[in-house]
Amino acid sequence: MIPHLFYYQLVVLGLLWFCVMRHHVWPSRCAMAPQRRAEPEPIQPKRTRSNEPTPFAGRTHKPHCALCEHEAMPPEPSPLVPPDPMSPTNRRPRIIDPAMSFCPHAGCAYRGWLGFGNLRANGHPNGRPWHQFHCRSCGGYVLETHGTILHGKRVPVELIVHVLACLAEGLGIRGTARVLEDDPNTVLQ
């Protein structure tokens, strides 16, 4: 019976033989032919940036004819001409003055123009405190709160004012909800 120590010594001798053979067979840096050193390139000074503006890369040639040159020029926007003011109707005079409101509808000729008499008060929709205006030009309706923070809100105005006051004092959403004894989601809305 052969002892285990003999096998260990055989393994060590095998590894030693493998390392020696690898060293002789494997090419090394010293065994390679010496390479010629390349001539060093002359040192060039760093390139400085030019402060001159670069030309526009788009159209750089002149049009062929006068008609092409005219078409190449963008059209000048026409100045906005306000529409004619609407004459008042023979109805009773309005107590509500809609002079600081305008029609927001896209197809209306009076869109964005204030005080031209195209809006008239049309009561309170659904019993709310805000007036509804009717545009006599396009026939559309607009609430008095259009374009304000109160537009489209379903909570009372007093609650919105109290929430804004609490937030201005530095309370967070949850702190404001605790003070007003309301839900934080309602305060967030």
C-alpha positions in Angstrom: 0.0 0.0 0.0 1.4 3.4 -1.0 1.1 6.2 1.6 -0.9 9.4 0.8 2.2 11.6 1.2 3.6 10.0 -1.9 0.6 11.2 -4.0 1.0 14.8 -2.6 4.6 14.8 -3.6 3.7 13.7 -7.1 1.2 16.5 -7.4 3.8 19.1 -6.3 6.4 17.8 -8.8 3.8 17.8 -11.6 2.9 21.5 -10.8 6.6 22.4 -10.7 7.2 20.7 -14.1 4.1 22.5 -15.6 5.4 25.9 -14.4 8.9 25.3 -15.8 7.5 24.1 -19.2 5.2 27.1 -19.3 8.0 29.5 -18.7 10.1 28.1 -21.5 7.2 27.8 -24.1 5.4 31.0 -23.3 7.0 34.1 -25.1 8.2 36.8 -22.8 8.9 40.5 -23.3 12.6 39.9 -23.0 12.7 37.2 -25.6 10.9 39.4 -28.2 12.8 41.3 -30.8 13.4 44.9 -29.6 11.1 47.3 -31.2 12.3 50.5 -32.7 11.2 53.5 -30.8 9.0 55.9 -32.8 10.3 59.4 -33.3 8.6 61.7 -30.9 6.1 64.0 -32.5 6.9 67.7 -32.2 5.0 69.4 -29.4 2.3 71.6 -30.9 0.9 74.6 -28.9 -2.6 74.3 -27.6 -5.3 75.6 -29.9 -7.1 78.7 -28.6 -10.7 79.2 -29.2 -11.9 81.9 -31.5 -14.2 84.6 -30.2 -15.7 85.2 -33.6 -19.3 83.9 -34.0 -19.8 80.9 -36.3 -22.1 81.5 -39.3 -25.6 80.0 -39.3 -25.4 76.5 -40.8 -28.9 76.8 -42.5 -29.5 78.7 -45.7 -26.2 80.3 -46.8 -26.9 81.1 -50.4 -28.9 83.9 -51.9 -32.2 83.0 -53.6 -32.1 82.8 -57.4 -34.9 85.3 -58.2 -36.8 88.1 -56.5 -39.9 85.9 -56.2 -38.0 83.3 -54.3 -36.5 86.0 -52.1 -40.0 87.3 -51.3 -41.2 83.8 -50.4 -38.2 83.3 -48.2 -39.1 86.3 -46.0 -41.4 85.4 -43.1 -44.7 87.3 -43.2 -45.1 90.1 -40.8 -47.8 89.5 -38.2 -50.7 91.8 -38.6 -51.5 94.1 -35.7 -54.3 93.0 -33.5 -57.4 95.1 -34.3 -60.0 95.2 -31.6 -63.5 94.3 -32.6 -66.2 97.0 -32.6 -67.9 97.5 -29.2 -71.4 96.1 -29.0 -74.2 98.5 -28.6 -76.2 98.1 -25.3 -79.6 96.4 -25.5 -82.9 98.0 -24.6 -83.2 95.9 -21.5 -83.0 97.2 -17.9 -79.5 98.3 -16.9 -77.3 95.7 -15.4 -76.2 96.0 -11.8 -73.2 93.7 -12.4 -70.4 95.3 -14.5 -68.6 92.6 -16.4 -66.0 95.1 -17.7 -63.1 93.2 -16.1 -64.1 89.8 -17.6 -63.6 88.5 -21.1 -64.8 85.6 -23.3 -62.3 82.7 -23.1 -63.8 80.7 -26.0 -61.4 80.1 -28.9 -63.8 80.9 -31.8 -65.1 84.2 -30.3 -64.0 87.5 -32.0 -64.0 89.2 -28.6 -61.7 86.6 -26.9 -59.3 88.4 -24.6 -60.7 91.9 -25.1 -62.0 93.7 -21.9 -64.9 96.1 -21.8 -66.4 95.8 -25.2 -70.0 95.1 -24.0 -70.2 91.5 -25.3 -70.7 90.0 -21.8 -73.8 90.3 -19.7 -74.7 88.9 -16.3 -76.9 85.8 -16.5 -77.7 85.0 -12.8 -76.1 82.5 -10.4 -75.9 78.9 -11.8 -77.0 76.2 -9.3 -77.5 78.8 -6.6 -73.7 79.4 -6.2 -72.4 82.8 -5.1 -70.6 83.5 -8.5 -72.2 85.2 -11.4 -72.4 83.6 -14.8 -71.8 85.7 -17.9 -73.2 85.2 -21.4 -71.2 86.3 -24.4 -73.5 87.9 -27.0 -71.0 87.4 -29.8 -70.4 83.6 -29.6 -73.3 82.6 -27.3 -71.0 80.9 -24.8 -71.2 81.1 -21.0 -68.3 81.8 -18.6 -68.2 82.0 -14.8 -67.1 85.1 -13.0 -64.3 83.0 -11.4 -62.8 81.9 -14.7 -59.0 82.2 -14.6 -58.8 82.5 -10.8 -57.9 80.0 -8.0 -61.6 79.6 -7.2 -62.6 78.4 -10.7 -64.0 74.8 -10.6 -63.7 74.4 -6.8 -66.7 72.7 -5.0 -65.8 73.8 -1.5 -67.0 77.0 0.1 -64.9 80.1 -0.5 -64.5 80.6 3.3 -62.7 77.2 3.6 -60.3 78.1 0.7 -59.5 81.4 2.4 -58.9 79.7 5.8 -56.7 77.1 4.1 -54.6 79.7 2.4 -54.3 81.7 5.6 -53.0 78.6 7.5 -50.5 77.8 4.7 -49.3 81.3 4.7 -48.6 81.1 8.5 -46.4 78.1 7.9 -48.6 75.2 8.7 -48.4 72.1 6.5 -51.2 70.3 4.8 -51.8 67.9 7.8 -51.5 70.7 10.3 -54.1 72.8 8.4 -56.4 69.8 8.2 -56.2 69.4 12.0 -56.9 73.1 12.6 -59.9 73.1 10.3 -61.0 69.6 11.4 -61.1 68.4 7.9 -59.6 65.7 5.7 -56.0 66.3 4.4 -57.1 65.4 0.9 -59.8 68.1 1.0 -57.2 70.6 2.2 -54.9 69.5 -0.6 -57.6 70.0 -3.2 
